[in-house]
Each structure stands twice: as C-alpha cells, then as structure tokens.
Amino acid sequence: MLLIVKNYTGDRLNFGLAAELARAEGIAVETVVVADDVALRDTVEPARRRGIAGTVLVHKVAGAASAAGLDLAGVAAEARAAAAMLGTMGVALGACTVPGGGAGFTLAADEMELGLGIHGEAGTRRAKLAPADQVVDELLATILADLAPSPGARVALLVNGLGGTPAMELAIVARQALSVLRARGFHVARAWSGNLLTALEMPGVSLSLLVLDDARLARLDAPTEALAWPGSGRLAEARAVRTVTAAPAVAAPALSPTPAGETVRRAALRIADALSGAERQLTELDAAAGDGDLGLSMARAADAVRALPESAWATPPVALRQMATVLGRAMGGSSGPFYATALMRAARDLPDNPKPGDWAKAFASAVAAITELGGAQAGDRTMLDALLPAATTFRAALDAGTGAAAAWQSAIQAASDGASATARMYPRLGRAAYLGERVLGIPDGGAVAAAIWLAEIGSPPRS
C-alpha cells in the first residue's frame, strides 16, 4: 500500500495511524510526503511546508509506475523523486465557505491572498489586487527561485483552479505562464489547466511546476482511466511570428474643419457628454430587457468621438465617415454595426456645406439603413421607434415651410414621444423579445439613447 500524504500535521498523524493499522494486519506500507508549497520557503524549513495542488502530479507518476509493474518500493521511490522536483504557489481573490465553519478569511474588493493552502485557510501574505499577468509573474518567480531548474530544463505546468474560477480565466493564467516560462528558456513539455484540487467555490488559482526527466515524462504520458485527468497535456509547437514590413504610409494632409465641419464637431462633443452622463440610466434600462451593456457601449462611443483628431471634422461627410469607423470598433453588440452603417449611409447624401434639406435627406437615409440592416419596423420596440418619427417629422416640417430650428425641435419632441411609447410596446425583435410581457412598462434603452443624442444636436453651445 502506498500512502501519498500532503504535509499537514493532521494528515500526517492520521495517515501515520492508518499505516500502523495496516502493518498490524501484515500489509506492506510506504509513505510519500508531498511538501510543494514554495510560498513558505522563507517561513519554515522545506520539510515542514504544506502539500498542495502539485500532489496531483505525484499521484499520476505513482499510478503510472504501479501500472508499469514496479514493486511498492520502486513506486514510492519514483513518487518521492517527483515530489522533490515539484513547486506550487496559489493566489485567491476571496475565501471559500467551509461547511459549518464560515469563511476562513475576509478580503476587501481590492485585495488578494497569496500563498494559501488547500483547506480555505489564509495565505502567507495579502496584497493589493493586480492584473492577472503580474500575478502569474510573481507566482512563477517564487516557484523558479525555489526549484532552481537548469537553463533549458523540461518542465510540466499545472494551472489549477480552486473551485470558483472560470475556465476562461484559467486560460488567461495559462497563457501568461507559458509565455514567461518559454521566454526564460524552459521547455514546457506538458501543461494542463482545470479544477483538479479545489477548495469548494474559492475564486483563485495555483501554479505547479514539475521538473522532468525522460522517465518522469513517460509516467505523465502513460494512459489512465481516471475520469478527471485533463488529457495528454501536449502542446503545439510555439509558432514563430513573422514580421511583415508595411509599405510606407502616405500622410494625409491635416485639414482644419470648415464652418460646417466645426458645427458637426461641436454637436458630436455635446452628444458625447450627454451619453457619458446617461451611462447609468441606459445600463439600467438595458439590464431590464437585454444584457445591460448599452450604457457601456454608449460611453465607449463617446470616448471614441472625443479622441478623433481635428482633421476628422474637416467637412460634415468626412466627420460622419470618421465617426462611423470608430463607432463600429468601439461599440459592442448590435449598436456598433447599426450606428456605423447609418452614419456611412448619411455621409453619402451630404454635400460639404449642407442645407437643412440635405440634412433631412441624410437623416432619412440613415434611418432607412438601420431598417434594412436589422429588419425592424415602427412598433417593434427598438431605436427606430424614436428615429423614424423624428426623421419623418423633420422632413414634413421643412416641407411645410417651418424654419430649420423649429423643425428640429419638432423632431426632438417626436423622438422623445416615440421613446416613451416603447414602454407600451410588446417586443418583437432583439433580446427583449425573449422576455415578452415582462418588459412592458419599461422604455427601450436604444430608443431612449437615440432621443438623448437627437436632443443634443439642437442644444445651444456649452461653455
């Protein structure tokens, strides 16, 4: 019988008792103690360090050795050799909840716990929250300083989730760990990522490195029927990145805005300020009927518009095309394609010095582009329920001889009324359609956003 014991006092006492009971029954017993927690390297001597997630790799080596026919002493010898070439360190962003015992420690929102064990206990130190790459760098630096593998050594990497870390975040950690190890000249022969040794729902991760030789690598590669073993761990060869020299860019002349372009710039900046200020309102509306990202999308759009250079505002058509380009990239979800397409279509119908009638035609073209792209119609509870009445009202008012300023105010009122009316509309398109009657009474966020920026086009300049 082989007992692989993580180096905690309670574990050693209870496994030691079990070994004595087994020997009393005439059963041969070997004990292997794993003490891979390098976070304790400056606190206790190596023999007193804890055994943590790297123990999984020791189990794999021992199991493969046994399956290959080695006797108990031989299996134990390989397991001890693996344990001696193993280092692990973990980090957590919160505590787990121990059944019947509550949380082992409490972290502030901007803190993380470094060097923790596997039972929910606190770590060796607390630090301010840092980006994932920086945390990985620190964990690996400690592990490598303790193991001191030879330059060019082969290693196996285990990225172990502590129970509450999504696979995507583990992949981010694995990506940086592989990058760091390769940059330092080590050959990562095998790597695994997954939840193998957890502390219930703890949000965190540990990194383990096992220095390899041919025999140890063969044990890791040996087939197993263990259901939770995360595959072969083989990695594709790192791909070389070939640098392509681009043709020299021809600098476009920096054009100062014309008076018409400057008017568009001032209106666009007013809109940016209004949308930034409405981020929370739009987020709440969208969260009630969608995925809650509308406020963030509009705030990003505002930032992208503010970042445009002066030459982007040379003329109204240039300005609309430039805004289309940046909004298509900055805005998330469906908003980006809708707004980018609308602005591109509007720019096609504008002369460099547009009159009110030109703006009415461009506005109608932009709304038509949104209709064509998304398939929505009036009454479907979308941004079109603000935009369609605004465009129609503006054109009709101009045709009736109303002055441009008054005609635009009528359009603003039509947009506001249309946005409010969406609260009474049954949703037929978009994510709100999945919720049906549950969204009644709540105006559509996209329509409200449209009403907000339309109002800013006709607002007076701000100091």
N, C-alpha and C positions, 0 to 999 in steps of 0.2 A: 504494500500500500504506500502511495506517495501522497504526502500532505504538502500543499503549496500554501504558505501562510503569509498573509500581509502583516507587516511588522507593527502591529498594535499590541499593547500589553494584554488586553482581554483575549485577542485572537491567539496569541502565543500560549497563554495559560490554558485555554480551552482545547486547542489543538494538541498541546502537550499532554493534557489529561487523556484525550482520545487516543493518542499514540500509546500511552502506557496501558490503557484498557485493551487495545488491540494486541499489543505484545503479550499481555497476560493470557490472551486467547491463542497464542502461538502464531500470530500474523506478523510477518516482517514489515517494518515501517521505516521509511525515510522521510525526513522533513526538510523542506526547502523554504527559507525565509526570504521574502522579497522586500527590499527597503529602497525603493526607487525615487523617493520624494526629494529632489535636489533643492527644493525651497528651504530645507532645513540644514543645508550644507554649512552655514555659519552659526548654527544654533546648537546642534548636537553632533556627536561623532557618527560616522556612517552606519555603524551597527544599530543605532537607535532611530534611524529615520523610518518614516512610515512607508508602508507598501500601498501604492495607489494604482492608477489605471494601467501602467505598463505591465502589471501582473498578467494581464490578458495574453500578452505575447509570450510570457514564460509558460503559461498553460499550453499554448499552441506548440511550442518547441517540445515540451514534455510529452504531450499527447502523440505527436508525430514520432518521437523517439520510441515510445512504447509500442506504437503500431508497427514500427520497423523491426521489432523483436528484441530490443535491448532489454537486459535484465534490470531489476529495480535500481541497483547501484549505478548502472550506466545511465538510466533515465534521470536519476537525481543529479548526477554529475553534469549532464547537459543543461538541466534546468538551472543549477547553481551558476554555471558559466554564463548563461544568458542573463540571469539576474544581476551578475556583476558588471555587465556591459550595457546597463539599462538606466535611463534617467527620465524623470517625468516632473512636470510642474503644471499647476492649474490656476485658473482665474474664474471668478464668479461675479455676476452683476447683481446677485440677490441670493438670499438664503433659501434652502428647501424647508418644507414643513415636516418635521419629524412626527409621525403618528403618536399622539398622546403627549408630545413634548413641546410643540410650538416650533418657532424658528430659532435656529442656533445663533443668529446674529442679525443685526439690522443695518442696512446701508442707506445712505442718502441717495437722492436721484443722481448725483454727480460723482458717486464713489464706486470703486470696485475692490474686491477682496482677492489678494494674490497669495498663492502658496497654500491653498486649502487642502483638506483631506477628502475622504470619500463618504463620510457619515454626516455631512451637514455642519461640521464644526468650522469655526472661523479659521482664517488663514494666518500666515506669518506676518502680514502687514496689509495696511489699507492705503489706497492711493486714489487720486482723482481720476475720473473716467478718462480714457484716452482712445484714440482711433484704433480699430482692430489691428492694422499693420504694426502700429507702435507696440501694442500689447504682445503680439507674436514675436516681435524682435526681442523684447525683454525676456520672454519665456525661453526662447531658444538660446539667448546669450547665457542665461544661467545654466541651462542644461549642458551646453557645449563646454562651458568653463569647468563644469564638474566632470564630465566624461573625458574631455580632452582627447577626442579621436584624432588619429593621424591624418595629415593632409591627404585628401583624395579617398578617404575611407568610405566603404559602403555602409549605408545605414537604412534602417526601416523606420518609417514615420507612422505614428498613430495619432490621429486627431479625434479625440474622444469627447462627445457631448455629455454633459452632466445631467441631462434629462429634460431641460426646458429650452434648448437651443435649436432653432430650425435648421434643417439640412442646408438651406441656402447660406446661413451664417457660418456653419461649419466649413462649407466650401470656400468662403472668403478667407477663413483662417488657414485652410489647407493651401490655398493658392499662394499666400504670402510665405508660409513656412517652406514650401517647395522652392520658391524664389530665393529666399535667404540661404537655404542650405546649398543650392546649386551655385549661387554667387560666391559662397565661401569655399567652393571646390569639392564638396562632398557629393558622392554618387548616391542618390536616393533610389535604391534598388526596388523597394516596395513601399507603398503608402496606402493607408486605409483611413476612412472618415466615417464616423457613425456613432451611435449611442451604444457603447459596449460595457461601460462600468459607470453607472449613474447614481445620483443622489436624489431620487424622486424627480421633482419638477424643477430642480435648480437651474437657473439660466447661467450657463458657463461652459467652459471647455478646458481640457487639459491636452498638453502635447507630450508625447513619449518618443524617445529615440532609442533604438537598439542598434548597437554596432554589430556588423555582420561579418562572418567568415563563410566559406563555402558550405560547411556543414550546417550552420545555423540557418542560412538562406534556404537550404534544401528542406529543413524542418518546416519553415514557414510556408514553403510551396507545396508541402505534402497535402494530398486531398483530405478533406474532412466532411463529415456529415452533420457537423454542428450547424443548427439552423440559423444562428445569429452571426456566424462568421461572415464578414463583409466582402467575400470574393477573393480574387487572386492577389490584389494589390499591385499588379503590374502596371507600369506607367508607359505611355507612349514616349518615344524619344523627344526630348525638347527640340522644338523647331527653331531653326535659325531665322532671324528676322532680316530680310534683305532690304537695305535702304535704297529707295528709288529717288534719284535726283530729279526734282521737278524743273520744268523749264522756267527760266526767269520770268517773274510776274511783271506785267506791264502796268505800271501805276496809272490809275485813272486820275484825271485832273480833279482836284478838290474844288467843288463848286459851292459858292455861297448860296444860301436859299434866296429865291426870288421872293417878292412880297407875298405871292400866293403860297409858295412853299413854306414861308415863315408862319403864315396863318395856320397851315396844317400842323406845323411843329408845335405851336402853342396849344392848339386844341388837343393834340396827341398827348402832350405832357399833362394837361389838365385831366384827361381821361386816365392816364397812368396813376395820378394821385388819387383820383376817385376810386379806382378799382383796388388800389392798395388799402385804402381806408375801408372798403367794403369786404375785405377778405373774410372776416369772421362771419358776417351776415350771409355771404354766399356759401361758405362752408356749411353753415347750419342748415340752410335751405337744401343744399345738395345732399347732405347726410340723411335728410328725411326722405329723400326719394331716389337717391343714387349711391355713389361710392364716396361722396364727401370730398372730392378733390377739386371742385370748381373754384373755390376761393384761392387755393394754392396756384392753380393754373392761371388765374387772372393776375395774381400777384407776380408770377413769373413773367407774364406778358408785359406787365407794367415795367418791370426791371429791364426787360429786353428793349423796350421802346426807349427808355431813358438812356440806354447805353449806345444808341445809334449815333454815329458821327454827324457833324454838321452837314457834310456832303449828301447825307441820306435825305435831306429835306430840300434838295435843290428845286424841285417843282412838285406839284401835287401827284402826278403819275409816278415819279421816281419815289416819292415818300411812301405811297401806298404799296409799291412793289417791294421796297426795302422792309416795310413792316410785315408784309406777307412772308418774306423769307425768315425773319427772326421769330415771328409768332409760330410758324409751322414747326420750328425746332423747340421753342421754349414751352409751349403749352402742351399739357398732357391730354390723354384720352381723345375724344372726338372734337374738342374745342379747337385744337390746332389746325386740323385739316379744314374745318368749316371756315374759320376766320381767314386762313391763308388763301383759300380758294376765293372767298368773297372779295378780299382786297385785290387779288390779281385780276379778277373779272372787272371790278370797278375801275382799276387803273387803265384798262383797255379803252374805256369810254370817256376818259378825261383828256382835255387839251391842257397845255401848260398853264394857261390862265383861264380857268373855268368860270363860267357864269352860273347863276342859280339853276338854270335849266339843265346845264351839264351835270351838276351835282345830283339833281333829281334822277337823271337818266342813269348815272353811275350807281346811285343807291339802289334803284330798281334792279339793275343788272346783278349787283352783289347779292341781293335777296333771292333773285332767281337762281343764282349759282348754288346757294345753300339748299334751296328746294330740290334742285336737280341732284345734288350730291347725296343728300340724306333721304330724300323721298317723302319728307314731311309736308303737311298741308296745314292751313289755318285750322285751329281747333284740336290739333294733335298734342297740345301742351308741350311746346318747345320754344326756343328762342324766336321762331318765326311768328309766334303769336304777338310778339312785341314789334318785330321788324316789318312784317307785312303791312299792318295798319299804319305804321309810321311812314313807310315809303309811299303808300297809296295816298295818304293824307297830304303829304308834302307836294306830290305831283299835282293833285287836284287843287290845292290852294294856290299854287303858282298859276295853273291854267285859269283859275278864276280871277286872276289879277291881284291877288294878295301879295304884299311885299315879302321879300325873302325872309326877313327876321320873323315876321308874324307867321308866315307859312311854316317855318321851322318850329316855332313854339307849338303850333297845332300838331305837328308831327311828334314832338316830345310828349304831349298830352296823350296822343293816341297810343304811343308805345307804353306809357305808364298804365293806361287803362287796360291795354292788352295783356301786360304782365300780371296785373291784378286779377284779370279774368281767368288766368290759367288755374287759379285755386279752385275753380268750379268745374274744370275740365277733367274728364276721365282720360287717363294716359293711354296712348295707343302706340307710342314709339319710345325707344330708349329704356334705360333701367327702370324708370318709374312705371313702365308698362307691366313689370313683373309684380308690382305691389298693388295694382288695381285701385280699389276704393280707399285704401289706407292713406293715399297721398291727397285725397280731397280735403280742401281747406288750407292747403299749403301751396303758395305760388311756385311756379317753376323757376329754379335758380338761373338757368340760362336766359330766360325771358327777363328776369329782374336785372341781370348783368347787362343785357342789351339796353334796357331802359336807362340804366345808370350812365353808360357811356354816351348814349344819344343825347342825354340832357347836358352833358359836359361840352358837347360840340357847340352848343349855343350859349354857354355861360360866359359872363364877362371875364376879361383877363384878371388874374390874381396878382397881387403884389408879392 
